[in-house]
Amino acid sequence: MAALILSILIFGVAGVTLLISIRSFRCRGYLFNNAYLYASKEEREHMDWKPYYRQTAIVFLLLSMVFVIIGVSLIAHNYRITLLEIPFILGAVIYAIISTVRINEVGR
């Protein structure tokens, strides 16, 4: 019973991260990106938001997949399924690093 309740919560988090991803792909909503969060008000007014929205969307999509995998492993009671998270987490980290470098190169 506890695994079912926990999996429902995990799927809820997956849904929220998927919703943030979809809104970010559409360049809508709050921009969950460090470049935006740490930028001054003047910098925010002059920055091109599209690449940051795209970066945020892809990372949140990958995180959504991680939470779906966790939820499925809880329901199936097969914890080896959680090993499928590793490529998605690594993909999110590697993508975030590479895309940040590319965004900064274009911005120069």
Phi and psi in radians as a Rosetta constraint file:
Dihedral C 1 N 2 CA 2 C 2 CIRCULARHARMONIC -1.121 0.35
Dihedral N 2 CA 2 C 2 N 3 CIRCULARHARMONIC -0.651 0.35
Dihedral C 2 N 3 CA 3 C 3 CIRCULARHARMONIC -1.144 0.35
Dihedral N 3 CA 3 C 3 N 4 CIRCULARHARMONIC -0.623 0.35
Dihedral C 3 N 4 CA 4 C 4 CIRCULARHARMONIC -1.163 0.35
Dihedral N 4 CA 4 C 4 N 5 CIRCULARHARMONIC -0.785 0.35
Dihedral C 4 N 5 CA 5 C 5 CIRCULARHARMONIC -1.115 0.35
Dihedral N 5 CA 5 C 5 N 6 CIRCULARHARMONIC -0.760 0.35
Dihedral C 5 N 6 CA 6 C 6 CIRCULARHARMONIC -1.130 0.35
Dihedral N 6 CA 6 C 6 N 7 CIRCULARHARMONIC -0.691 0.35
Dihedral C 6 N 7 CA 7 C 7 CIRCULARHARMONIC -1.161 0.35
Dihedral N 7 CA 7 C 7 N 8 CIRCULARHARMONIC -0.621 0.35
Dihedral C 7 N 8 CA 8 C 8 CIRCULARHARMONIC -1.104 0.35
Dihedral N 8 CA 8 C 8 N 9 CIRCULARHARMONIC -0.742 0.35
Dihedral C 8 N 9 CA 9 C 9 CIRCULARHARMONIC -1.112 0.35
Dihedral N 9 CA 9 C 9 N 10 CIRCULARHARMONIC -0.724 0.35
Dihedral C 9 N 10 CA 10 C 10 CIRCULARHARMONIC -1.125 0.35
Dihedral N 10 CA 10 C 10 N 11 CIRCULARHARMONIC -0.748 0.35
Dihedral C 10 N 11 CA 11 C 11 CIRCULARHARMONIC -1.138 0.35
Dihedral N 11 CA 11 C 11 N 12 CIRCULARHARMONIC -0.569 0.35
Dihedral C 11 N 12 CA 12 C 12 CIRCULARHARMONIC -1.106 0.35
Dihedral N 12 CA 12 C 12 N 13 CIRCULARHARMONIC -0.750 0.35
Dihedral C 12 N 13 CA 13 C 13 CIRCULARHARMONIC -1.121 0.35
Dihedral N 13 CA 13 C 13 N 14 CIRCULARHARMONIC -0.694 0.35
Dihedral C 13 N 14 CA 14 C 14 CIRCULARHARMONIC -1.067 0.35
Dihedral N 14 CA 14 C 14 N 15 CIRCULARHARMONIC -0.708 0.35
Dihedral C 14 N 15 CA 15 C 15 CIRCULARHARMONIC -1.147 0.35
Dihedral N 15 CA 15 C 15 N 16 CIRCULARHARMONIC -0.711 0.35
Dihedral C 15 N 16 CA 16 C 16 CIRCULARHARMONIC -1.138 0.35
Dihedral N 16 CA 16 C 16 N 17 CIRCULARHARMONIC -0.772 0.35
Dihedral C 16 N 17 CA 17 C 17 CIRCULARHARMONIC -1.171 0.35
Dihedral N 17 CA 17 C 17 N 18 CIRCULARHARMONIC -0.586 0.35
Dihedral C 17 N 18 CA 18 C 18 CIRCULARHARMONIC -1.168 0.35
Dihedral N 18 CA 18 C 18 N 19 CIRCULARHARMONIC -0.718 0.35
Dihedral C 18 N 19 CA 19 C 19 CIRCULARHARMONIC -1.084 0.35
Dihedral N 19 CA 19 C 19 N 20 CIRCULARHARMONIC -0.752 0.35
Dihedral C 19 N 20 CA 20 C 20 CIRCULARHARMONIC -1.082 0.35
Dihedral N 20 CA 20 C 20 N 21 CIRCULARHARMONIC -0.706 0.35
Dihedral C 20 N 21 CA 21 C 21 CIRCULARHARMONIC -1.090 0.35
Dihedral N 21 CA 21 C 21 N 22 CIRCULARHARMONIC -0.818 0.35
Dihedral C 21 N 22 CA 22 C 22 CIRCULARHARMONIC -1.089 0.35
Dihedral N 22 CA 22 C 22 N 23 CIRCULARHARMONIC -0.772 0.35
Dihedral C 22 N 23 CA 23 C 23 CIRCULARHARMONIC -1.134 0.35
Dihedral N 23 CA 23 C 23 N 24 CIRCULARHARMONIC -0.613 0.35
Dihedral C 23 N 24 CA 24 C 24 CIRCULARHARMONIC -1.234 0.35
Dihedral N 24 CA 24 C 24 N 25 CIRCULARHARMONIC -0.647 0.35
Dihedral C 24 N 25 CA 25 C 25 CIRCULARHARMONIC -1.077 0.35
Dihedral N 25 CA 25 C 25 N 26 CIRCULARHARMONIC -0.537 0.35
Dihedral C 25 N 26 CA 26 C 26 CIRCULARHARMONIC -1.546 0.35
Dihedral N 26 CA 26 C 26 N 27 CIRCULARHARMONIC 0.063 0.35
Dihedral C 26 N 27 CA 27 C 27 CIRCULARHARMONIC 1.000 0.35
Dihedral N 27 CA 27 C 27 N 28 CIRCULARHARMONIC 0.776 0.35
Dihedral C 27 N 28 CA 28 C 28 CIRCULARHARMONIC -2.195 0.35
Dihedral N 28 CA 28 C 28 N 29 CIRCULARHARMONIC 2.735 0.35
Dihedral C 28 N 29 CA 29 C 29 CIRCULARHARMONIC 1.451 0.35
Dihedral N 29 CA 29 C 29 N 30 CIRCULARHARMONIC -3.029 0.35
Dihedral C 29 N 30 CA 30 C 30 CIRCULARHARMONIC -1.226 0.35
Dihedral N 30 CA 30 C 30 N 31 CIRCULARHARMONIC 2.427 0.35
Dihedral C 30 N 31 CA 31 C 31 CIRCULARHARMONIC -1.587 0.35
Dihedral N 31 CA 31 C 31 N 32 CIRCULARHARMONIC 1.829 0.35
Dihedral C 31 N 32 CA 32 C 32 CIRCULARHARMONIC -1.518 0.35
Dihedral N 32 CA 32 C 32 N 33 CIRCULARHARMONIC 1.319 0.35
Dihedral C 32 N 33 CA 33 C 33 CIRCULARHARMONIC -2.511 0.35
Dihedral N 33 CA 33 C 33 N 34 CIRCULARHARMONIC 2.367 0.35
Dihedral C 33 N 34 CA 34 C 34 CIRCULARHARMONIC -1.049 0.35
Dihedral N 34 CA 34 C 34 N 35 CIRCULARHARMONIC -0.636 0.35
Dihedral C 34 N 35 CA 35 C 35 CIRCULARHARMONIC -1.057 0.35
Dihedral N 35 CA 35 C 35 N 36 CIRCULARHARMONIC -0.657 0.35
Dihedral C 35 N 36 CA 36 C 36 CIRCULARHARMONIC -1.350 0.35
Dihedral N 36 CA 36 C 36 N 37 CIRCULARHARMONIC -0.752 0.35
Dihedral C 36 N 37 CA 37 C 37 CIRCULARHARMONIC -1.113 0.35
Dihedral N 37 CA 37 C 37 N 38 CIRCULARHARMONIC -0.651 0.35
Dihedral C 37 N 38 CA 38 C 38 CIRCULARHARMONIC -1.638 0.35
Dihedral N 38 CA 38 C 38 N 39 CIRCULARHARMONIC -0.053 0.35
Dihedral C 38 N 39 CA 39 C 39 CIRCULARHARMONIC -1.338 0.35
Dihedral N 39 CA 39 C 39 N 40 CIRCULARHARMONIC 2.571 0.35
Dihedral C 39 N 40 CA 40 C 40 CIRCULARHARMONIC -1.277 0.35
Dihedral N 40 CA 40 C 40 N 41 CIRCULARHARMONIC 2.956 0.35
Dihedral C 40 N 41 CA 41 C 41 CIRCULARHARMONIC -1.068 0.35
Dihedral N 41 CA 41 C 41 N 42 CIRCULARHARMONIC -0.673 0.35
Dihedral C 41 N 42 CA 42 C 42 CIRCULARHARMONIC -1.148 0.35
Dihedral N 42 CA 42 C 42 N 43 CIRCULARHARMONIC -0.738 0.35
Dihedral C 42 N 43 CA 43 C 43 CIRCULARHARMONIC -1.138 0.35
Dihedral N 43 CA 43 C 43 N 44 CIRCULARHARMONIC -0.661 0.35
Dihedral C 43 N 44 CA 44 C 44 CIRCULARHARMONIC -1.103 0.35
Dihedral N 44 CA 44 C 44 N 45 CIRCULARHARMONIC -0.622 0.35
Dihedral C 44 N 45 CA 45 C 45 CIRCULARHARMONIC -1.201 0.35
Dihedral N 45 CA 45 C 45 N 46 CIRCULARHARMONIC -0.492 0.35
Dihedral C 45 N 46 CA 46 C 46 CIRCULARHARMONIC -1.838 0.35
Dihedral N 46 CA 46 C 46 N 47 CIRCULARHARMONIC -0.057 0.35
Dihedral C 46 N 47 CA 47 C 47 CIRCULARHARMONIC -1.511 0.35
Dihedral N 47 CA 47 C 47 N 48 CIRCULARHARMONIC 2.611 0.35
Dihedral C 47 N 48 CA 48 C 48 CIRCULARHARMONIC -1.456 0.35
Dihedral N 48 CA 48 C 48 N 49 CIRCULARHARMONIC 2.008 0.35
Dihedral C 48 N 49 CA 49 C 49 CIRCULARHARMONIC -1.425 0.35
Dihedral N 49 CA 49 C 49 N 50 CIRCULARHARMONIC -0.396 0.35
Dihedral C 49 N 50 CA 50 C 50 CIRCULARHARMONIC -0.954 0.35
Dihedral N 50 CA 50 C 50 N 51 CIRCULARHARMONIC -0.867 0.35
Dihedral C 50 N 51 CA 51 C 51 CIRCULARHARMONIC -1.123 0.35
Dihedral N 51 CA 51 C 51 N 52 CIRCULARHARMONIC -0.541 0.35
Dihedral C 51 N 52 CA 52 C 52 CIRCULARHARMONIC -1.275 0.35
Dihedral N 52 CA 52 C 52 N 53 CIRCULARHARMONIC -0.650 0.35
Dihedral C 52 N 53 CA 53 C 53 CIRCULARHARMONIC -1.119 0.35
Dihedral N 53 CA 53 C 53 N 54 CIRCULARHARMONIC -0.732 0.35
Dihedral C 53 N 54 CA 54 C 54 CIRCULARHARMONIC -1.109 0.35
Dihedral N 54 CA 54 C 54 N 55 CIRCULARHARMONIC -0.783 0.35
Dihedral C 54 N 55 CA 55 C 55 CIRCULARHARMONIC -1.047 0.35
Dihedral N 55 CA 55 C 55 N 56 CIRCULARHARMONIC -0.802 0.35
Dihedral C 55 N 56 CA 56 C 56 CIRCULARHARMONIC -1.073 0.35
Dihedral N 56 CA 56 C 56 N 57 CIRCULARHARMONIC -0.753 0.35
Dihedral C 56 N 57 CA 57 C 57 CIRCULARHARMONIC -1.082 0.35
Dihedral N 57 CA 57 C 57 N 58 CIRCULARHARMONIC -0.780 0.35
Dihedral C 57 N 58 CA 58 C 58 CIRCULARHARMONIC -1.196 0.35
Dihedral N 58 CA 58 C 58 N 59 CIRCULARHARMONIC -0.738 0.35
Dihedral C 58 N 59 CA 59 C 59 CIRCULARHARMONIC -1.123 0.35
Dihedral N 59 CA 59 C 59 N 60 CIRCULARHARMONIC -0.754 0.35
Dihedral C 59 N 60 CA 60 C 60 CIRCULARHARMONIC -1.196 0.35
Dihedral N 60 CA 60 C 60 N 61 CIRCULARHARMONIC -0.545 0.35
Dihedral C 60 N 61 CA 61 C 61 CIRCULARHARMONIC -1.134 0.35
Dihedral N 61 CA 61 C 61 N 62 CIRCULARHARMONIC -0.770 0.35
Dihedral C 61 N 62 CA 62 C 62 CIRCULARHARMONIC -1.126 0.35
Dihedral N 62 CA 62 C 62 N 63 CIRCULARHARMONIC -0.691 0.35
Dihedral C 62 N 63 CA 63 C 63 CIRCULARHARMONIC -1.139 0.35
Dihedral N 63 CA 63 C 63 N 64 CIRCULARHARMONIC -0.628 0.35
Dihedral C 63 N 64 CA 64 C 64 CIRCULARHARMONIC -1.070 0.35
Dihedral N 64 CA 64 C 64 N 65 CIRCULARHARMONIC -0.726 0.35
Dihedral C 64 N 65 CA 65 C 65 CIRCULARHARMONIC -1.115 0.35
Dihedral N 65 CA 65 C 65 N 66 CIRCULARHARMONIC -0.650 0.35
Dihedral C 65 N 66 CA 66 C 66 CIRCULARHARMONIC -1.062 0.35
Dihedral N 66 CA 66 C 66 N 67 CIRCULARHARMONIC -0.791 0.35
Dihedral C 66 N 67 CA 67 C 67 CIRCULARHARMONIC -1.191 0.35
Dihedral N 67 CA 67 C 67 N 68 CIRCULARHARMONIC -0.582 0.35
Dihedral C 67 N 68 CA 68 C 68 CIRCULARHARMONIC -1.121 0.35
Dihedral N 68 CA 68 C 68 N 69 CIRCULARHARMONIC -0.745 0.35
Dihedral C 68 N 69 CA 69 C 69 CIRCULARHARMONIC -1.099 0.35
Dihedral N 69 CA 69 C 69 N 70 CIRCULARHARMONIC -0.731 0.35
Dihedral C 69 N 70 CA 70 C 70 CIRCULARHARMONIC -1.070 0.35
Dihedral N 70 CA 70 C 70 N 71 CIRCULARHARMONIC -0.781 0.35
Dihedral C 70 N 71 CA 71 C 71 CIRCULARHARMONIC -1.085 0.35
Dihedral N 71 CA 71 C 71 N 72 CIRCULARHARMONIC -0.754 0.35
Dihedral C 71 N 72 CA 72 C 72 CIRCULARHARMONIC -1.119 0.35
Dihedral N 72 CA 72 C 72 N 73 CIRCULARHARMONIC -0.709 0.35
Dihedral C 72 N 73 CA 73 C 73 CIRCULARHARMONIC -1.160 0.35
Dihedral N 73 CA 73 C 73 N 74 CIRCULARHARMONIC -0.572 0.35
Dihedral C 73 N 74 CA 74 C 74 CIRCULARHARMONIC -1.209 0.35
Dihedral N 74 CA 74 C 74 N 75 CIRCULARHARMONIC -0.736 0.35
Dihedral C 74 N 75 CA 75 C 75 CIRCULARHARMONIC -1.187 0.35
Dihedral N 75 CA 75 C 75 N 76 CIRCULARHARMONIC -0.735 0.35
Dihedral C 75 N 76 CA 76 C 76 CIRCULARHARMONIC -1.374 0.35
Dihedral N 76 CA 76 C 76 N 77 CIRCULARHARMONIC -0.179 0.35
Dihedral C 76 N 77 CA 77 C 77 CIRCULARHARMONIC 0.956 0.35
Dihedral N 77 CA 77 C 77 N 78 CIRCULARHARMONIC 0.599 0.35
Dihedral C 77 N 78 CA 78 C 78 CIRCULARHARMONIC -2.151 0.35
Dihedral N 78 CA 78 C 78 N 79 CIRCULARHARMONIC 1.740 0.35
Dihedral C 78 N 79 CA 79 C 79 CIRCULARHARMONIC -1.407 0.35
Dihedral N 79 CA 79 C 79 N 80 CIRCULARHARMONIC -0.098 0.35
Dihedral C 79 N 80 CA 80 C 80 CIRCULARHARMONIC -1.250 0.35
Dihedral N 80 CA 80 C 80 N 81 CIRCULARHARMONIC -0.390 0.35
Dihedral C 80 N 81 CA 81 C 81 CIRCULARHARMONIC -1.072 0.35
Dihedral N 81 CA 81 C 81 N 82 CIRCULARHARMONIC -0.515 0.35
Dihedral C 81 N 82 CA 82 C 82 CIRCULARHARMONIC -1.114 0.35
Dihedral N 82 CA 82 C 82 N 83 CIRCULARHARMONIC -0.289 0.35
Dihedral C 82 N 83 CA 83 C 83 CIRCULARHARMONIC -1.126 0.35
Dihedral N 83 CA 83 C 83 N 84 CIRCULARHARMONIC -0.367 0.35
Dihedral C 83 N 84 CA 84 C 84 CIRCULARHARMONIC -1.208 0.35
Dihedral N 84 CA 84 C 84 N 85 CIRCULARHARMONIC -0.253 0.35
Dihedral C 84 N 85 CA 85 C 85 CIRCULARHARMONIC -1.177 0.35
Dihedral N 85 CA 85 C 85 N 86 CIRCULARHARMONIC -0.579 0.35
Dihedral C 85 N 86 CA 86 C 86 CIRCULARHARMONIC -0.953 0.35
Dihedral N 86 CA 86 C 86 N 87 CIRCULARHARMONIC -0.852 0.35
Dihedral C 86 N 87 CA 87 C 87 CIRCULARHARMONIC -1.089 0.35
Dihedral N 87 CA 87 C 87 N 88 CIRCULARHARMONIC -0.616 0.35
Dihedral C 87 N 88 CA 88 C 88 CIRCULARHARMONIC -1.222 0.35
Dihedral N 88 CA 88 C 88 N 89 CIRCULARHARMONIC -0.715 0.35
Dihedral C 88 N 89 CA 89 C 89 CIRCULARHARMONIC -1.163 0.35
Dihedral N 89 CA 89 C 89 N 90 CIRCULARHARMONIC -0.808 0.35
Dihedral C 89 N 90 CA 90 C 90 CIRCULARHARMONIC -1.074 0.35
Dihedral N 90 CA 90 C 90 N 91 CIRCULARHARMONIC -0.711 0.35
Dihedral C 90 N 91 CA 91 C 91 CIRCULARHARMONIC -1.067 0.35
Dihedral N 91 CA 91 C 91 N 92 CIRCULARHARMONIC -0.728 0.35
Dihedral C 91 N 92 CA 92 C 92 CIRCULARHARMONIC -1.126 0.35
Dihedral N 92 CA 92 C 92 N 93 CIRCULARHARMONIC -0.765 0.35
Dihedral C 92 N 93 CA 93 C 93 CIRCULARHARMONIC -1.168 0.35
Dihedral N 93 CA 93 C 93 N 94 CIRCULARHARMONIC -0.828 0.35
Dihedral C 93 N 94 CA 94 C 94 CIRCULARHARMONIC -1.121 0.35
Dihedral N 94 CA 94 C 94 N 95 CIRCULARHARMONIC -0.761 0.35
Dihedral C 94 N 95 CA 95 C 95 CIRCULARHARMONIC -1.069 0.35
Dihedral N 95 CA 95 C 95 N 96 CIRCULARHARMONIC -0.753 0.35
Dihedral C 95 N 96 CA 96 C 96 CIRCULARHARMONIC -1.066 0.35
Dihedral N 96 CA 96 C 96 N 97 CIRCULARHARMONIC -0.727 0.35
Dihedral C 96 N 97 CA 97 C 97 CIRCULARHARMONIC -1.178 0.35
Dihedral N 97 CA 97 C 97 N 98 CIRCULARHARMONIC -0.874 0.35
Dihedral C 97 N 98 CA 98 C 98 CIRCULARHARMONIC -1.128 0.35
Dihedral N 98 CA 98 C 98 N 99 CIRCULARHARMONIC -0.754 0.35
Dihedral C 98 N 99 CA 99 C 99 CIRCULARHARMONIC -1.196 0.35
Dihedral N 99 CA 99 C 99 N 100 CIRCULARHARMONIC -0.586 0.35
Dihedral C 99 N 100 CA 100 C 100 CIRCULARHARMONIC -1.128 0.35
Dihedral N 100 CA 100 C 100 N 101 CIRCULARHARMONIC -0.742 0.35
Dihedral C 100 N 101 CA 101 C 101 CIRCULARHARMONIC -1.080 0.35
Dihedral N 101 CA 101 C 101 N 102 CIRCULARHARMONIC -0.769 0.35
Dihedral C 101 N 102 CA 102 C 102 CIRCULARHARMONIC -1.137 0.35
Dihedral N 102 CA 102 C 102 N 103 CIRCULARHARMONIC -0.737 0.35
Dihedral C 102 N 103 CA 103 C 103 CIRCULARHARMONIC -1.093 0.35
Dihedral N 103 CA 103 C 103 N 104 CIRCULARHARMONIC -0.737 0.35
Dihedral C 103 N 104 CA 104 C 104 CIRCULARHARMONIC -1.198 0.35
Dihedral N 104 CA 104 C 104 N 105 CIRCULARHARMONIC -0.572 0.35
Dihedral C 104 N 105 CA 105 C 105 CIRCULARHARMONIC -1.187 0.35
Dihedral N 105 CA 105 C 105 N 106 CIRCULARHARMONIC -0.706 0.35
Dihedral C 105 N 106 CA 106 C 106 CIRCULARHARMONIC -1.212 0.35
Dihedral N 106 CA 106 C 106 N 107 CIRCULARHARMONIC -0.613 0.35
Dihedral C 106 N 107 CA 107 C 107 CIRCULARHARMONIC -1.252 0.35
Dihedral N 107 CA 107 C 107 N 108 CIRCULARHARMONIC -0.222 0.35
